[in-house]
Amino acid sequence: MTDPAGTQPSPSAEAGRILVLLDASRASQAALEAAATLASTLQGELQAIFVEEADLLRSAAFPFTREIGSLSGQPRPLETGPLESRLRRRAAHLRRAAEQAAARARIRGSLEVRRGSVRREVLALTTPGDFLVLGKIGWSAATGNRLGSTARRLVHEAPGRVHLTGTRPTRPDSPVLVVVDAPETAHEALAFARARARQQQRPLTVLLVPLDDPDAARERDRALSEWVAATDPPVRVHSLRSSAPRELLRALERQPAAEVVLGRESPLLVGPQGDALLGALEAPVTITP
């Protein structure tokens, strides 16, 4: 763990831009509101993004392409002209929504419309200093997947912090919870979680993940003790019994969190189990670099 007590300049929760990916899903509005709140709290600029999917437009050029009506459930031709008109209307609607959200939060806000692959366009716009906000439930919600495929990839590939919106209200007394495992990534997650706890005037809870290396675990725990002693607000520290994702879910059942903070290199986020964990978490989740 690198200087957890703060003798080096620590990363704060402030961000230059709060980027939010908007689409036609039901989670999009929740993501926009969460992004506006973050931008207001973190003193950042709200930048909404709407990507017109190039693959969809290319498909519409074929005469045999059909789409299924969301209300009627009936197939109908997917044609380029009507699709372009629909995308323009959607962009206009999202621009108004972004401007209204920014006005309510008293921040600067705008919408950028891009055309191409959603993942590639978002990554092209995102810098390490940006904070990317994503709705947890995308188009894949109809299949029962609570974390959309685009969100799954951006969580791991975005260069800066990523925030996944929650799926339930948070209680006023719920803490900000930070998961600490790998010592080399703990500093960023701890510093960010401490800042978020102060901003939200909430308690801070640290969950320690068991490490295979006893020496690394002792060094992490020693440094953490020094950091806890020097930290305001007061910190509660608990240890998980194993590094399995289900242990984190059990801990959150006992003590629901207002926000969960995880380092991107955490073993908890590796592979399909990590994606399933993010989908199962009901609280908002922030992934730190």
N, C-alpha and C positions, 0 to 999 in steps of 0.2 A: 504494500500500500504506500503510495507516494504522499508524504507530508499531509496526513489527514488532519493534523492539528491546525493547519492553516498558515504555516510560516512562509509558504509560497503564495503568490496571488491565486486566489481560488476562483473557479468559474462561478458566476452568479446565475440566477434564473432569468436574467434579462436577455432579450433576443432582439436582433435587428429587425427581422421580419417574421411575422407569423403567417405561414402559407397554409391554405386549406383547400383540399381537393373537393370540388363540388360536382355532383352528377344528379341524376333523376331519382336516386334511391331515397328511401325514407330517412336514412341516417344522415343524409347530406345537410339538412337544416340543423340537426343537433350538432353536427361538426362545425357548422358556421357559427352557431351561438357560442360553442366552446372556444373557438378560435378568437372570436371578438372579445370574450372575457379574458382570455390569456393575453391578447394584445394590449388590452387596457391595463391589466395587472403588471405585465412585464415591460410596459412602455415601448411597445413595438408597433410596427405598421402592419395592418391586415392586408394580405395579398391573396385573393381568391383565385383559383385556377379551374377552368373548365376546358376539357380536352374533347374535341370532336374526333371520334375514333375513325381513323383512316380505313381500317379493315371493314367497318360497317358501311362506309360510303362506297368502298370498292365492291362489296357484296351487292349493294343496291343497283349496280350497273348491269347485273345479270338478269335477264328476263324471267328466269325460273325462281328467283329468290322470293321467299315468303317470310312474313313475321306473324307472330301469334298475338292477337289483341289481348291486352292485360285484363280487360273487363269481359269481353265477349268470349275469349278463349278460341276464337275462330281464326284460321289462316287468312292472310290477305297479301296482295303484292307489296313488296318493299321497293319503292321507286325513288330514284335519285332526287327528282324535283321536290316532291313532298317531304322527303327526309331532310334536304337542305333547309326548307322552310321551317320544319320542326326544330332543327338545331338552332336556327336564328332566333326563334321564339324562346327556346330554352335559355340561350345565352342572355337574351334581354331580361328574362325573368330572374336569372341568377345574378345579373348585374344589379338589378333593383334590390334584390335580397341582400347582397353584399353591402351596398351603399346604406341600406336601412340599418343593418346590423352595426356597421361602423358608426353611424349617426347616434344610435342608442348608446353605444359604448364610448362616444366622444373621442374617436380615434380616426386616423386616416385609413381609408380602405378603397380598394379597387378590385376589378376582375380582369384577368388576362385570359383570352381565348386562344387556344392552340389547336393544331390539327396534327394527328399522328397517333403513335402508341401512347397510351396513358402513362405507363411506367416511364418510358424514355423521355417524354415531355416534362413530367414532374421532376425527374432527376436532372434534366438539363437546366431547370429553373432554380434548383435548390443548391445553396452553398452551405459550408460547414457552420456558418453563424446563424442559419435560419432554423426555425422551429416548425416542423411539418405536422399538421393536424389532419387526422383521417377518421372518417366514420368507420366503426367496427363492422357494421353489417352492410354489405354491398348487394350487388345483383344476386350473389350466391345465396342470399337468405332463403330463397324459395327452396333450396336443396337442403336446408337445415344447417349450413355452415355459417357460424356466427362471425367468422373473420374472412372477409373477401380476399380473393386471390391477389388483387393489386395491393391491398394493404399488407398482406403477408410478405410480399417481395420488398415493398418500400421500407418496412420495418428494418430489414436487414441491409438494404442497399443505400438508403438516404445518408448523406454525409454528416448531418447534424442530429439534433434531437427529434424524436417522433412521438406524438401524443395520439393515443387511441381513445376515442370518447367512451364513456361508460354507458351501461345499459340499465341503470337503476339510480334513483336519487340517493344522495349521501346524507348521513346523519350529521348534525352539527358537532357532535363530540368525536366523530371518527378521526383517526390520526392519518397523517401522511406516512406511508410505510415504504421503507427502502430495503431492498434485498441486497445483501453484501456477500459475495462469494470470492471471486478472483481478486487478490489484493491489488493487482495492477490496474483494475478498472474501478476500484471502490471509491477513489477520491472524487471523481466527477459525479457519481451517483449520490454520494453523501452530501457534497456541497449543494447540488441542485435540490435534493430533498429538504435540506435544512432551510434553504431560501424559500421553498414552497410552503413549508410549515409556518414560517414567519409571516409570509404574505397572507396566508389564509387564517392565521391565528389559531393553528391547530397543534396538538401534540405530535411528536415525531417518534416513530417506532422503527427500530433496526432489527431485521431478521437475518441471522447468520446462517449461511449454508455450510454444512460440513465439508471440509477439504481433505483430500487423500494424503496430502503432505503434512505431517504433524508440525514440522518446523515453520512452514508457511502459515499454518493455522495459528500457531503461537505468535508469530510476528504480526499477523493481521489483528489478532485480538488485543495484543499489547498496544499497537498503534490506535486501535479503535477506542480503547479505554482512555487514552490521552485526549482523543478528539471529543469523546462524550463529556469529559470533565470540563472542557473549554467551550461547550456548545450551549447556546440558548436558542430555542426553548429546551426544557428538559427532555432527555431522551430515555426511552425504554428499550432495552436490548433483550431479544429472545433468540434462542437457537432452534433451528429445525432439526428434526431427528434424522432426516436423510435429504439428499439432493433431488429426490423425485418431485416432479411438478405437483403431484397430488398432495404433498406435504404443505406446499404453499397454499393450495386451495383450502386445505383443512384449517390452516392458521387463519385464513381470511374468513372462514365460516365462524370461527370463535371470536374474531375481532375484525369486523368489516372496516375497510379503509376508505378514506376520501380520495386517495390517489396512491397508486403503486408505482414505484420507481425502480427500474431494472437497468443494469448495464447491458449494452448490446452484445458483449462477449460472454454473458452469463451462460453457463452450461444449461440452465433451465430453458433457454430459448433455442437450443439446438434441435434441428430436425423436426419431424412431424409432431413429436411430443411438445416442442416449444410452441408451434403454431396452435396446437390444441389448447395449451395453457392460456395463450393470449385470447383465444376465442371464448374460453370458459370464464375468464376474469370479468366480473360485473362492474368493478370500479374502473374509473379512468386509469390509463397506464401511460407512463412516460418512459421511453427508452432513451438512455443517454449514450453518447459515443464511448 
